[in-house]
Amino acid sequence: MFNDSLALLETLEIMWCGDLREIFPSDTTAKQQIQLQLSQLQPQATITKTFSKLRCIHLHELPKLQRIRGLGIRIHAPELETVKVRGCWSLKSLPAVGGGNKVVECDCEKEWWDRLEWEDYSQVNHYKPIHSRYYKKTLLRGSVLR
């Protein structure tokens, strides 16, 4: 599934695909490599696929989406700038991003953000969650009359 032309992907936008479970499933070669590594007792058998030009991810109303990458594949997007996720309640992880001081803005539901699972917990610091005004606490306005 993954080839050189996908490495040039700049924007990933998928909406209203109710039965989509994986965006980049494991291909036959990746599965064979993972099985070989597992047979050699390498429990952390993963293959990293780098999207060197990917800057924006927008996922909307994909309720069955469980992961962006297939099993045994790690997605690395060093140039990622923005992520917008809405209605993707089964999605549990985000791609790894570049190091340094770069921060990726992630516009998403607060409940979804709080349930994310991180392969590498240091990645949390590379994302800045942005939640809609719906999640901000409302303050009382006005006065109480007696």
DRENDOLUM-131462 format. One record per residue (C-alpha): x, y, z; residue in three letters; residue number from 0. Coordinates in Angstrom, 2 decimals. Example, Ala and Ser with C-alpha at 12.3 -4.5 7.8 and 13.67 -1.06 7.14 Angstrom:
<atoms>
<atom u="12.30" v="-4.50" w="7.80" r="Ala" k="0"/>
<atom u="13.67" v="-1.06" w="7.14" r="Ser" k="1"/>
</atoms>
This chain:
<atoms>
<atom u="0.00" v="0.00" w="0.00" r="Met" k="0"/>
<atom u="2.74" v="2.47" w="0.92" r="Phe" k="1"/>
<atom u="4.84" v="3.66" w="-1.98" r="Asn" k="2"/>
<atom u="7.10" v="6.58" w="-2.88" r="Asp" k="3"/>
<atom u="4.26" v="8.76" w="-4.15" r="Ser" k="4"/>
<atom u="2.47" v="8.60" w="-0.77" r="Leu" k="5"/>
<atom u="5.62" v="9.93" w="0.88" r="Ala" k="6"/>
<atom u="4.93" v="13.19" w="-1.01" r="Leu" k="7"/>
<atom u="1.44" v="13.56" w="0.47" r="Leu" k="8"/>
<atom u="0.92" v="17.10" w="1.84" r="Glu" k="9"/>
<atom u="-2.70" v="16.99" w="3.07" r="Thr" k="10"/>
<atom u="-4.75" v="14.07" w="4.31" r="Leu" k="11"/>
<atom u="-8.47" v="14.85" w="4.45" r="Glu" k="12"/>
<atom u="-11.05" v="12.11" w="4.90" r="Ile" k="13"/>
<atom u="-14.69" v="12.72" w="5.79" r="Met" k="14"/>
<atom u="-17.87" v="10.70" w="6.25" r="Trp" k="15"/>
<atom u="-16.48" v="7.19" w="5.67" r="Cys" k="16"/>
<atom u="-18.43" v="5.33" w="8.33" r="Gly" k="17"/>
<atom u="-16.85" v="1.89" w="7.79" r="Asp" k="18"/>
<atom u="-13.19" v="2.95" w="7.42" r="Leu" k="19"/>
<atom u="-11.02" v="1.24" w="10.06" r="Arg" k="20"/>
<atom u="-7.44" v="1.97" w="8.87" r="Glu" k="21"/>
<atom u="-6.11" v="4.63" w="6.52" r="Ile" k="22"/>
<atom u="-2.77" v="3.00" w="5.67" r="Phe" k="23"/>
<atom u="-3.20" v="-0.74" w="6.33" r="Pro" k="24"/>
<atom u="-0.19" v="-3.06" w="6.49" r="Ser" k="25"/>
<atom u="0.84" v="-4.27" w="3.06" r="Asp" k="26"/>
<atom u="2.09" v="-7.79" w="2.34" r="Thr" k="27"/>
<atom u="5.77" v="-6.80" w="2.50" r="Thr" k="28"/>
<atom u="5.33" v="-5.07" w="5.86" r="Ala" k="29"/>
<atom u="3.48" v="-8.07" w="7.27" r="Lys" k="30"/>
<atom u="6.27" v="-10.40" w="6.10" r="Gln" k="31"/>
<atom u="8.96" v="-8.19" w="7.67" r="Gln" k="32"/>
<atom u="7.06" v="-8.02" w="10.96" r="Ile" k="33"/>
<atom u="6.53" v="-11.78" w="11.02" r="Gln" k="34"/>
<atom u="10.26" v="-12.29" w="10.38" r="Leu" k="35"/>
<atom u="11.17" v="-9.94" w="13.23" r="Gln" k="36"/>
<atom u="8.70" v="-11.64" w="15.56" r="Leu" k="37"/>
<atom u="10.10" v="-15.07" w="14.64" r="Ser" k="38"/>
<atom u="13.53" v="-13.72" w="15.62" r="Gln" k="39"/>
<atom u="12.07" v="-12.72" w="19.03" r="Leu" k="40"/>
<atom u="12.00" v="-9.00" w="18.43" r="Gln" k="41"/>
<atom u="8.85" v="-8.00" w="20.34" r="Pro" k="42"/>
<atom u="8.87" v="-4.35" w="19.21" r="Gln" k="43"/>
<atom u="8.62" v="-5.26" w="15.54" r="Ala" k="44"/>
<atom u="7.62" v="-2.07" w="13.72" r="Thr" k="45"/>
<atom u="8.33" v="-0.44" w="10.41" r="Ile" k="46"/>
<atom u="8.48" v="3.36" w="10.23" r="Thr" k="47"/>
<atom u="6.91" v="5.08" w="7.22" r="Lys" k="48"/>
<atom u="7.89" v="8.74" w="6.88" r="Thr" k="49"/>
<atom u="5.58" v="11.31" w="5.32" r="Phe" k="50"/>
<atom u="8.18" v="14.04" w="4.87" r="Ser" k="51"/>
<atom u="5.79" v="16.60" w="3.31" r="Lys" k="52"/>
<atom u="2.60" v="15.96" w="5.28" r="Leu" k="53"/>
<atom u="1.47" v="19.24" w="6.87" r="Arg" k="54"/>
<atom u="-2.25" v="18.83" w="7.54" r="Cys" k="55"/>
<atom u="-4.52" v="15.98" w="8.67" r="Ile" k="56"/>
<atom u="-8.31" v="16.46" w="8.76" r="His" k="57"/>
<atom u="-10.45" v="13.51" w="9.85" r="Leu" k="58"/>
<atom u="-14.19" v="14.03" w="10.21" r="His" k="59"/>
<atom u="-16.99" v="11.61" w="11.17" r="Glu" k="60"/>
<atom u="-15.05" v="8.34" w="10.89" r="Leu" k="61"/>
<atom u="-16.62" v="6.49" w="13.85" r="Pro" k="62"/>
<atom u="-14.96" v="3.10" w="13.17" r="Lys" k="63"/>
<atom u="-11.48" v="4.47" w="12.40" r="Leu" k="64"/>
<atom u="-9.13" v="2.72" w="14.83" r="Gln" k="65"/>
<atom u="-5.74" v="3.81" w="13.53" r="Arg" k="66"/>
<atom u="-4.10" v="5.85" w="10.81" r="Ile" k="67"/>
<atom u="-1.46" v="3.19" w="10.26" r="Arg" k="68"/>
<atom u="-1.61" v="-0.59" w="10.02" r="Gly" k="69"/>
<atom u="-0.44" v="-2.93" w="12.76" r="Leu" k="70"/>
<atom u="3.34" v="-2.97" w="13.07" r="Gly" k="71"/>
<atom u="3.72" v="0.31" w="11.17" r="Ile" k="72"/>
<atom u="4.72" v="3.59" w="12.77" r="Arg" k="73"/>
<atom u="3.88" v="6.82" w="10.94" r="Ile" k="74"/>
<atom u="6.35" v="9.69" w="11.22" r="His" k="75"/>
<atom u="5.34" v="13.15" w="9.95" r="Ala" k="76"/>
<atom u="8.17" v="15.58" w="10.77" r="Pro" k="77"/>
<atom u="6.57" v="18.59" w="9.00" r="Glu" k="78"/>
<atom u="3.05" v="18.18" w="10.39" r="Leu" k="79"/>
<atom u="1.51" v="21.54" w="11.40" r="Glu" k="80"/>
<atom u="-2.20" v="20.96" w="12.04" r="Thr" k="81"/>
<atom u="-4.51" v="18.09" w="12.89" r="Val" k="82"/>
<atom u="-8.29" v="18.39" w="13.04" r="Lys" k="83"/>
<atom u="-10.25" v="15.42" w="14.35" r="Val" k="84"/>
<atom u="-14.02" v="15.34" w="14.86" r="Arg" k="85"/>
<atom u="-16.27" v="12.32" w="15.36" r="Gly" k="86"/>
<atom u="-13.46" v="9.74" w="15.28" r="Cys" k="87"/>
<atom u="-14.14" v="8.17" w="18.67" r="Trp" k="88"/>
<atom u="-12.37" v="4.85" w="17.95" r="Ser" k="89"/>
<atom u="-9.09" v="6.51" w="16.88" r="Leu" k="90"/>
<atom u="-6.55" v="5.99" w="19.67" r="Lys" k="91"/>
<atom u="-3.28" v="7.50" w="18.41" r="Ser" k="92"/>
<atom u="-1.68" v="10.25" w="16.34" r="Leu" k="93"/>
<atom u="1.43" v="10.10" w="14.11" r="Pro" k="94"/>
<atom u="4.87" v="10.77" w="15.56" r="Ala" k="95"/>
<atom u="6.09" v="14.25" w="14.71" r="Val" k="96"/>
<atom u="9.53" v="15.83" w="14.44" r="Gly" k="97"/>
<atom u="11.61" v="16.70" w="17.46" r="Gly" k="98"/>
<atom u="12.76" v="20.09" w="18.61" r="Gly" k="99"/>
<atom u="10.43" v="22.87" w="19.72" r="Asn" k="100"/>
<atom u="7.88" v="22.40" w="16.95" r="Lys" k="101"/>
<atom u="4.29" v="22.07" w="18.22" r="Val" k="102"/>
<atom u="1.42" v="20.69" w="16.14" r="Val" k="103"/>
<atom u="-2.01" v="22.25" w="16.75" r="Glu" k="104"/>
<atom u="-4.65" v="19.57" w="17.26" r="Cys" k="105"/>
<atom u="-8.24" v="20.81" w="16.98" r="Asp" k="106"/>
<atom u="-10.33" v="18.06" w="18.57" r="Cys" k="107"/>
<atom u="-12.96" v="17.10" w="21.13" r="Glu" k="108"/>
<atom u="-11.63" v="17.21" w="24.68" r="Lys" k="109"/>
<atom u="-13.02" v="13.77" w="25.58" r="Glu" k="110"/>
<atom u="-11.25" v="12.23" w="22.58" r="Trp" k="111"/>
<atom u="-7.95" v="13.95" w="23.43" r="Trp" k="112"/>
<atom u="-8.12" v="12.70" w="27.02" r="Asp" k="113"/>
<atom u="-8.47" v="9.08" w="25.80" r="Arg" k="114"/>
<atom u="-5.54" v="9.09" w="23.35" r="Leu" k="115"/>
<atom u="-2.90" v="6.38" w="23.81" r="Glu" k="116"/>
<atom u="0.71" v="7.35" w="23.17" r="Trp" k="117"/>
<atom u="3.36" v="4.91" w="21.89" r="Glu" k="118"/>
<atom u="6.02" v="7.38" w="22.97" r="Asp" k="119"/>
<atom u="4.74" v="9.60" w="25.77" r="Tyr" k="120"/>
<atom u="7.23" v="12.34" w="24.85" r="Ser" k="121"/>
<atom u="5.07" v="12.96" w="21.75" r="Gln" k="122"/>
<atom u="2.39" v="14.57" w="23.96" r="Val" k="123"/>
<atom u="4.62" v="17.64" w="24.26" r="Asn" k="124"/>
<atom u="4.73" v="18.03" w="20.48" r="His" k="125"/>
<atom u="0.95" v="18.52" w="20.23" r="Tyr" k="126"/>
<atom u="-1.12" v="21.46" w="21.44" r="Lys" k="127"/>
<atom u="-4.77" v="20.49" w="21.88" r="Pro" k="128"/>
<atom u="-7.35" v="23.08" w="20.88" r="Ile" k="129"/>
<atom u="-10.90" v="22.42" w="22.04" r="His" k="130"/>
<atom u="-14.00" v="24.20" w="20.81" r="Ser" k="131"/>
<atom u="-15.71" v="26.85" w="22.91" r="Arg" k="132"/>
<atom u="-18.26" v="24.22" w="23.84" r="Tyr" k="133"/>
<atom u="-15.75" v="22.78" w="26.32" r="Tyr" k="134"/>
<atom u="-14.84" v="26.03" w="28.05" r="Lys" k="135"/>
<atom u="-16.34" v="26.60" w="31.46" r="Lys" k="136"/>
<atom u="-19.10" v="29.16" w="31.47" r="Thr" k="137"/>
<atom u="-19.10" v="31.78" w="34.16" r="Leu" k="138"/>
<atom u="-22.19" v="33.19" w="35.80" r="Leu" k="139"/>
<atom u="-23.11" v="36.59" w="34.48" r="Arg" k="140"/>
<atom u="-25.41" v="39.06" w="36.07" r="Gly" k="141"/>
<atom u="-26.59" v="39.30" w="39.63" r="Ser" k="142"/>
<atom u="-28.91" v="37.41" w="41.88" r="Val" k="143"/>
<atom u="-32.00" v="39.41" w="42.78" r="Leu" k="144"/>
<atom u="-33.55" v="39.10" w="46.23" r="Arg" k="145"/>
</atoms>
